[in-house]
């Protein structure tokens, strides 16, 4: 059965998130971070149990409502693993917060080769990603002083040449798509996930690259995001985003490792958090594309190395 969110539903998927979300690559981080936060003990045993429409709406709402306590900063590596060719590694920092629209994340990526000397501006990419029902993303490169709004086909172009991640992967707008079906339970590695197939609205920019649907898998015990599968109009898999591991940092759970695979090229890009600091407070203007607020200073002593 296919469900569409309308006014008479008791649960509304358009509630504020995540992030990752939403971050996921990066957008995912925000929405999945609290995967075990609310457990408070052992999770109930619900082995491969199907759920009904009402329970599905509750699970989705719980997932979208998760967030960390305070803002956060991650130092990470982005490792591109092509099917053929040499591995390429980028390093970066991401700062995350939440506003009235949902999760918001700022990223700075640069080639790891620049760590031994002066940072090369042309190798640096910065992004601001607003998740939520009205997702947007901005980018600046080559040391430019201004962020530019990412639109149209650029949303599906890799953020850095040679990696799998695109702005669409970071925005994860499909989390908020109103039209979906519940497919039932399945396995994601060693965990059980409740699976939902999300359909893009006619006006969505996702229709342009012929995305037919996006399947998401939520952890059966904790309603955390475990996997995302982007499908074409025929139902064939275009890409797969899998949360590989979590880590408890300063009494909060965060995503530690994520792998994104492109089924067209068979290339993979792995995101790994190397150090994390949570429970912070950032100036909201730091996440505004039209502002020039410097990154917040966070001492090394405030980070936990993973």
PLY file of the C-alpha trace (Angstrom):
ply
format ascii 1.0
element vertex 306
property float x
property float y
property float z
element edge 305
property int vertex1
property int vertex2
end_header
0.00 0.00 0.00
1.24 3.49 -0.87
0.88 6.28 1.67
0.77 10.02 0.98
1.01 12.53 3.82
-2.18 14.56 3.97
-3.76 16.65 6.69
-5.81 13.87 8.27
-2.75 11.73 9.07
-1.89 11.77 12.75
1.87 11.85 12.05
3.51 14.29 9.67
6.82 13.46 8.01
7.47 17.08 7.35
8.54 17.65 10.94
12.00 19.04 11.58
14.96 16.70 11.66
18.48 15.51 11.58
20.00 15.66 10.18
22.76 14.21 8.11
20.38 14.55 8.33
21.21 14.77 7.68
23.57 14.62 7.28
24.14 12.07 5.36
27.29 11.37 3.68
27.40 14.22 5.82
23.69 14.81 5.96
23.39 11.39 7.39
25.51 12.09 10.30
23.04 14.45 11.83
20.03 12.19 11.53
21.59 8.92 12.48
23.70 10.05 15.38
21.27 9.17 18.10
20.81 5.57 16.99
21.27 4.17 20.51
20.70 7.35 22.42
17.18 6.57 23.52
17.71 2.89 24.23
18.23 3.21 27.98
18.89 -0.52 28.10
18.40 -3.53 25.87
16.15 -3.06 22.88
12.99 -5.17 22.68
13.19 -8.30 20.54
11.27 -7.70 17.27
12.99 -10.12 14.94
11.87 -9.47 11.34
8.52 -8.17 12.53
6.31 -6.33 9.99
4.72 -3.10 11.14
1.48 -1.41 10.08
0.83 2.01 8.56
0.41 3.81 11.88
3.57 2.28 13.33
5.45 3.15 10.14
4.50 6.80 10.52
5.63 6.72 14.15
9.00 5.21 13.21
9.60 7.80 10.50
8.62 10.66 12.78
10.95 9.35 15.50
13.80 9.13 13.01
13.25 12.64 11.73
13.05 14.07 15.21
16.43 12.80 16.39
19.33 15.17 16.99
22.40 15.56 19.11
22.49 17.56 22.32
24.19 20.75 21.16
26.25 21.44 18.03
29.15 19.27 16.88
32.41 19.25 14.94
34.00 16.25 13.19
37.42 15.90 11.63
37.17 13.26 8.95
38.74 11.54 5.97
37.04 10.95 2.63
38.66 7.98 0.94
37.82 7.31 -2.70
38.24 3.67 -3.75
37.83 3.38 -7.53
37.20 0.01 -9.13
40.28 0.69 -11.20
43.04 3.09 -10.28
44.68 4.37 -7.13
43.02 5.34 -3.88
42.57 9.08 -3.33
42.21 10.53 0.17
40.80 13.89 1.21
40.69 15.33 4.72
38.09 17.68 6.07
36.16 19.26 8.89
32.39 19.41 9.30
30.45 21.60 11.69
26.82 20.74 12.42
23.87 22.49 14.02
20.08 22.80 13.75
17.84 25.73 12.86
14.14 26.29 12.23
14.40 24.54 8.84
16.17 21.44 10.12
19.77 20.23 10.32
22.46 22.42 8.80
26.06 21.42 8.13
29.17 23.17 6.90
32.08 21.26 5.33
35.63 22.04 4.35
37.48 19.46 2.23
41.06 19.48 0.97
43.54 17.07 -0.53
45.47 15.17 2.11
48.66 15.89 0.15
48.41 19.51 1.27
48.69 18.60 4.95
52.51 18.44 4.83
52.79 22.02 3.64
50.75 25.10 2.91
47.16 24.37 2.04
46.53 24.81 -1.69
43.43 26.92 -2.20
42.58 25.31 -5.53
42.32 21.95 -3.76
39.88 23.28 -1.16
36.11 22.88 -1.40
33.63 24.31 1.09
29.93 23.53 1.33
26.95 24.60 3.38
24.08 22.10 3.34
20.62 22.90 4.68
18.56 19.77 5.21
14.81 19.70 5.72
11.66 19.96 3.67
13.22 22.81 1.64
16.78 21.52 1.22
19.45 23.77 -0.28
23.23 23.66 -0.69
25.94 26.20 -1.45
29.54 25.72 -2.58
32.72 27.70 -3.04
36.05 26.61 -4.53
39.53 27.89 -5.28
39.54 30.28 -2.35
36.56 32.25 -3.65
35.08 34.72 -1.18
31.45 33.91 -2.02
29.30 30.79 -1.80
27.15 29.92 -4.81
23.76 28.20 -4.64
23.86 24.71 -6.19
20.98 24.10 -8.59
19.78 21.79 -11.37
22.18 19.17 -12.71
24.94 20.47 -10.42
23.10 18.80 -7.52
24.10 15.44 -9.05
27.71 16.33 -9.85
30.41 15.00 -7.46
31.44 17.62 -4.91
35.07 16.84 -5.78
36.16 15.21 -9.05
36.77 11.52 -8.50
34.50 10.96 -5.49
31.00 9.51 -5.42
29.28 12.04 -3.15
27.09 14.72 -4.70
25.14 17.61 -3.11
21.99 15.48 -3.52
23.56 12.78 -1.33
24.27 15.38 1.35
20.85 17.05 1.19
18.89 13.78 1.38
15.62 15.46 0.34
13.98 12.04 -0.03
13.70 11.80 3.76
10.93 14.40 3.44
9.14 13.08 0.37
5.47 12.67 1.23
4.65 9.69 -0.99
6.04 6.33 0.16
5.34 2.65 0.71
6.41 0.43 3.58
8.19 -2.64 2.19
8.79 -4.64 5.35
11.82 -5.73 7.38
15.18 -6.68 5.93
18.81 -7.07 6.95
21.51 -4.42 6.78
24.70 -6.25 7.64
24.05 -7.70 11.11
21.06 -5.50 11.96
17.35 -5.60 11.12
15.96 -2.60 9.26
12.42 -1.51 8.48
12.43 -0.49 4.81
10.51 2.35 3.16
10.37 3.24 -0.54
10.19 7.02 -1.01
8.83 8.49 -4.28
9.89 11.93 -5.58
7.22 14.56 -6.09
6.64 15.66 -9.68
8.28 19.02 -9.00
11.38 17.49 -7.41
14.74 18.13 -9.05
15.42 14.42 -8.48
13.19 13.64 -11.47
15.77 15.21 -13.80
18.33 12.38 -13.50
15.50 9.84 -13.69
15.48 8.79 -10.06
12.44 6.57 -9.68
12.50 6.06 -5.92
14.79 5.92 -2.90
14.71 3.04 -0.43
15.69 3.83 3.15
16.30 1.33 5.94
15.74 2.37 9.56
17.15 0.34 12.42
14.31 -1.72 13.87
15.36 -1.08 17.47
16.48 2.56 17.38
14.92 4.12 14.25
18.37 5.22 13.03
19.29 5.42 9.37
21.25 2.35 8.28
21.07 2.36 4.48
19.91 4.41 1.48
19.43 2.91 -2.00
18.78 5.25 -4.93
16.80 3.50 -7.71
16.09 4.41 -11.33
12.66 4.32 -12.96
13.01 0.56 -13.62
13.88 -0.15 -9.98
17.56 -0.84 -10.65
20.02 0.39 -8.04
22.03 3.50 -8.92
23.86 3.95 -5.64
23.92 2.61 -2.09
24.77 4.49 1.09
25.52 2.28 4.11
26.27 3.28 7.70
29.07 0.91 8.68
29.63 1.78 12.34
28.76 4.07 15.24
30.81 5.36 18.16
30.01 6.76 21.58
31.73 10.13 21.99
31.44 12.28 25.11
28.29 10.36 26.13
26.58 10.73 22.74
26.43 8.31 19.80
27.67 9.47 16.41
28.22 7.87 13.02
31.85 6.76 12.64
31.99 5.29 9.13
29.81 5.44 6.00
30.35 3.89 2.56
28.73 5.18 -0.64
28.87 2.94 -3.73
28.10 3.98 -7.31
26.67 0.97 -9.17
27.37 2.48 -12.58
31.13 2.76 -12.07
31.48 0.33 -9.12
33.51 3.04 -7.38
33.19 3.55 -3.62
33.83 6.51 -1.34
34.31 5.93 2.37
33.65 8.60 5.01
35.43 8.09 8.35
35.31 10.31 11.42
38.79 10.60 12.93
38.04 12.96 15.82
34.83 14.42 17.23
33.64 17.07 19.63
29.97 17.36 20.62
27.80 19.47 22.92
29.12 22.71 21.41
27.47 26.07 20.69
28.13 27.80 17.34
27.24 31.23 15.99
24.26 30.62 13.62
25.73 33.15 11.16
28.60 30.73 10.50
26.08 28.63 8.53
24.79 31.54 6.42
26.10 31.58 2.85
26.00 35.39 2.69
28.02 35.93 5.88
31.79 35.97 6.47
31.97 34.53 9.98
35.21 32.67 10.68
35.15 28.98 11.77
34.76 28.57 15.53
37.93 27.85 17.46
37.85 24.42 19.10
40.98 23.31 20.94
42.43 19.87 20.33
41.71 19.00 23.95
37.97 19.17 23.21
38.18 16.44 20.56
38.01 12.71 21.16
40.25 10.81 18.76
38.49 7.77 17.26
0 1
1 2
2 3
3 4
4 5
5 6
6 7
7 8
8 9
9 10
10 11
11 12
12 13
13 14
14 15
15 16
16 17
17 18
18 19
19 20
20 21
21 22
22 23
23 24
24 25
25 26
26 27
27 28
28 29
29 30
30 31
31 32
32 33
33 34
34 35
35 36
36 37
37 38
38 39
39 40
40 41
41 42
42 43
43 44
44 45
45 46
46 47
47 48
48 49
49 50
50 51
51 52
52 53
53 54
54 55
55 56
56 57
57 58
58 59
59 60
60 61
61 62
62 63
63 64
64 65
65 66
66 67
67 68
68 69
69 70
70 71
71 72
72 73
73 74
74 75
75 76
76 77
77 78
78 79
79 80
80 81
81 82
82 83
83 84
84 85
85 86
86 87
87 88
88 89
89 90
90 91
91 92
92 93
93 94
94 95
95 96
96 97
97 98
98 99
99 100
100 101
101 102
102 103
103 104
104 105
105 106
106 107
107 108
108 109
109 110
110 111
111 112
112 113
113 114
114 115
115 116
116 117
117 118
118 119
119 120
120 121
121 122
122 123
123 124
124 125
125 126
126 127
127 128
128 129
129 130
130 131
131 132
132 133
133 134
134 135
135 136
136 137
137 138
138 139
139 140
140 141
141 142
142 143
143 144
144 145
145 146
146 147
147 148
148 149
149 150
150 151
151 152
152 153
153 154
154 155
155 156
156 157
157 158
158 159
159 160
160 161
161 162
162 163
163 164
164 165
165 166
166 167
167 168
168 169
169 170
170 171
171 172
172 173
173 174
174 175
175 176
176 177
177 178
178 179
179 180
180 181
181 182
182 183
183 184
184 185
185 186
186 187
187 188
188 189
189 190
190 191
191 192
192 193
193 194
194 195
195 196
196 197
197 198
198 199
199 200
200 201
201 202
202 203
203 204
204 205
205 206
206 207
207 208
208 209
209 210
210 211
211 212
212 213
213 214
214 215
215 216
216 217
217 218
218 219
219 220
220 221
221 222
222 223
223 224
224 225
225 226
226 227
227 228
228 229
229 230
230 231
231 232
232 233
233 234
234 235
235 236
236 237
237 238
238 239
239 240
240 241
241 242
242 243
243 244
244 245
245 246
246 247
247 248
248 249
249 250
250 251
251 252
252 253
253 254
254 255
255 256
256 257
257 258
258 259
259 260
260 261
261 262
262 263
263 264
264 265
265 266
266 267
267 268
268 269
269 270
270 271
271 272
272 273
273 274
274 275
275 276
276 277
277 278
278 279
279 280
280 281
281 282
282 283
283 284
284 285
285 286
286 287
287 288
288 289
289 290
290 291
291 292
292 293
293 294
294 295
295 296
296 297
297 298
298 299
299 300
300 301
301 302
302 303
303 304
304 305
